[in-house]
Amino acid sequence: MPELPEVETTRRGIAPHLEGQRVSRVVVRERRLRWPIPEDLDVRLSGQRIVLVERRAKYLLINAEVGTLISHLGMSGNLRLVEVGMPAAKHEHVDIELESGMALRYTDPRRFGAMLWSHDPHNHELLMRLGPEPLTDLFDGERLFQLSRGKSMAVKPFIMDNAVVVGVGNIYATEALFAAGIDPRRAAGGISRGRYLKLAIEIKRVLAAAIERGGTTLRDFIGGDGQPGYFQQELFVYGRGGEACKVCGTELRNVVLGQRASVFCPRCQS
């Protein structure tokens, strides 16, 4: 599933080509996504100028003059720019055609993503209860420490909770916990303030580094410019269960936490 760095990479790739452009029409070839695409999306968006392309958690917000398109890439979706009129392949469900001659094309093989319309996106039911963005000053180790008190759940699913902080998905939670030297199985409530301060720093660092490298290509993610991400080459533990730790040489262990596979080093993480 595309995580925050992949979605931010997509935003950065498409924003310069969308902002300031006027939509000429919207072509919907398949409406049956996780939630059906509105029947009147073409009427609502056509003729409008796109003002700003934002990201909130893993949602892209394409703000027009009146209203906002909320898009989620689902499990394996992507948004990329193509020339208007380029024939659509299988699973290429939506084209947002621009007067510039380019089109924003949405591809989603599993149809688990979303394209919804809202006049108040930040108060939409999908976004209104989300926690702070991890790369802002609203998120820090003190927040993690305070929210974790009394919690017996493992620390990894705790930091993956979107009410705690958004966008810390499986890949980056695994890497941040390794960098902070914290065993992902440890009870969230049993971790000290000092270690949470370190963990918050590592979450920010890992996410920022992944964004700069275009995200992580695991299966079929590509950015808005059609290029893959390269952060996978720098992963220390994610997806490396049974291999040697790059730091100490100990065999990395696999464990399931919150129904998600996790890898950790039993020597480097405690």
N, C-alpha and C positions, 0 to 999 in steps of 0.2 A: 504494500500500500504506500503511495506517495506520502511522505511525512512533511513536516514544516519546511525543511530546507528545499525539498523538491517543489513544494507549492510556491515558496518565495522565489526560487529560480525561475519557475514558470511566469510568475508575476513580472519579474524584472525583464524577462524575455519579450513578453507581449505588450507591456505598458507603453513603451515608446511608439509602438505602431498603432495603438488604439486611442490613446489620449489625444483629444482635439479632433478626432475623426468622426464623421457622421455615418450612421448606419443606413445602408440603402435597403436592405431587407434581411430577414432571418429565414433560413431554410431548415426545417425540421423533418428529418427522414424517419426518426424513431422517437416517440414520446415516452415510451415505457422505461424510465429509469427507476431509481429507488423510489422517487416520487414522480408522478407524471409531469412532464413539461407543460406549462400552461398553454391552453389552446390558443390564446390570444397573444402569445409572446411576440409574434411578428408585428402585430398591430401596436403593441405597447412600445417596442424598441425601435422600429423602423422610423427613420426621419430624425431621430434624436442624435445629438452629439455626445460622445463619451467624454466625460469630464475627468475621471480619475479611476485608476485601477488599484485597489487596495487588497490587503490580505488580513483576515482575522482567523487566527488558529490555522486550520487547514482549508478554510473557505476563501475563495477569491470573490471580491466584490467589484463588479464592473458598474461603476456609477455613471448613469446617464443624466441628462438635464432634469428629467422627471422619473424617478424610480431607479432601482438597482437590481442588476442580475446577480444572484447568489449562485456560485458554481462550486461544486465539490467534485474532485477527481475520482472518488470511489476507491476501488481496490486496484485498478490498473488503467485508469483513464489518463488522458492528456489533452492539453490545448496547444495548438501550434498554428502558425500562420502559413497560409497557402494562397496561391493566386485564385481570384474569383473564376469559377468555371472549371477548376481542376476536378476531374472525375472523382467521385467518392468511392472508396473501397468499403468492404464489409466493416461494420462496427463504427463507421464515421457518421455519427448521428445528427450533428448540427453544424451549420455554417452561419456565422454572423458576418454578412458581407458589408464591406465598407466602401465609401465613395472613392477611396484611394486605389481601388482595384485589388486589394487584399481581403482575405476572409479569415476570421478566427474559426478554426475547425475543431470540434470536440469529438474525440474518439474514446469509446468506452466498451471494450469487449464484454465485460461482465454486466454492464448496465447497472452498476451499483452506485453510480455518482448521482449528481443532481444539478438541475438548472431551474432555479425558482426566481420569482419576481417579488420585490418588496419595496414599499415606500418608506420603510423605517428599518433598514437591515440590522442595525445593532441591537434592536429590540425584537428581532425575529425570534421565534421560539427555539431555533437551532443555535442561536448565538448569545442570547441574553444571559444565560447562566454560566458562561465560560469564564475561566480564571484569567489572570493577567498574561500578557505576552512575555515569553522568557527573556527576550533581549531588551526589555525596558527596565527602568528603575522600579517599577511596581513589583517586580519579582526579585527576591533575594533569599539568602539562607535563613534569615530571621523569619520570613514567612513560612518556609518549610518547617522550621523548628516549632513554631507556634501551632501550626495546623496538625503536626504529627503527634502532639502530646496525647497520650492515652490510647494511641492506635496500635493494635497488635498486628495489622496487616503488614506484609513484607514491604520494604522500602521501594522496591522497583515498581510494583503496581501503584504505590502511593504517588510517586512522582509522575506516573503516566496518567493520573486522574486529571481530566480537563478542568475540573473545578478548582484544583490546586494550582496548576499552571498548564497552559495550552501547548500543544505541539511537541511534547517530549514523548515521541513514539518509541517503539521497541528498539530500533537500531541505536538511537541516540541516548536513550536511557541506559542501555547496556554499556555503551562506550563511556558515558559520563561517570557511571558508578565505578568502572574500572579505573578511570583516571583519578577519581577521588579515593580509591583504595577501600571502597565499601562493598561488603558482601551483599548481593541483591536479595538474599534470603532473610536478612536481619529485620526484626520488627521495627517499623517506622518510629514508633514511640520510644525506642531504646537507643536512638542515635543522638549524640550530643549536639549542642548548638555549634560548636566549632567545626564538627564534621559536616554539618549542613551548610555552613558558610562556604566550606571548600567545595561541596557538591554543587551548590548554585553557581559558583565561579566556573566549574568544569562544564556544567550544562550550557552556560552561555558560550564558553570557548568552543565546545564541540559543535554546537549548532552554527555558530558564526563561521567556523572553518568549513563545515559542510556546505553552507550557502556559497562561500567564496569558490568552492570547487564544483559548483553546479549540482549538488546533491549526490545521492548514492544510486548507482544503477544496479538494481537487484531485480532480475527478470526484464521488464520492458519499459522502465521509466525513461522518458526523454523530456527535455525542457521545451520552453516555448519556441526556441530557435531550432528545434529538431535534433539537438545534440544531447548525448548522454551525460550523466554526472560522473564524477571521477573520485568521490570521497571513499568509495569502496576500497580503493588501493591503500587507504590509510587506516582501515579498521583494525583495532587491536584484538578484539574478542568476538564481536558479533559474527555468527556463522562459522566460527573456527573451533567449535567443540571437538575435543580429541586431539587437537594440534598443540604444539608447544607454545607457551606464553612468549611473546616477543621480548618481554622484560626479564623474566627469571628462568624460562625454559620449562617450567612445570606444565604438565598436561592440563589443558583447559577442560572444565567440566560443564556438562549440559544439565539444566534443571528447568522445570516448568513452573512458572509463577503467574497467577492470574490467568491461566489458560494460554500463556504465551511462552514460547521457548526462550530460554536465557542461557547465556554462556558467561562463565566467570573463572578467575584464577584463584584457586584455594590458597595460594601463598601470598599473592599481592593484595587480595581483598579480604578484609576481616570485619 
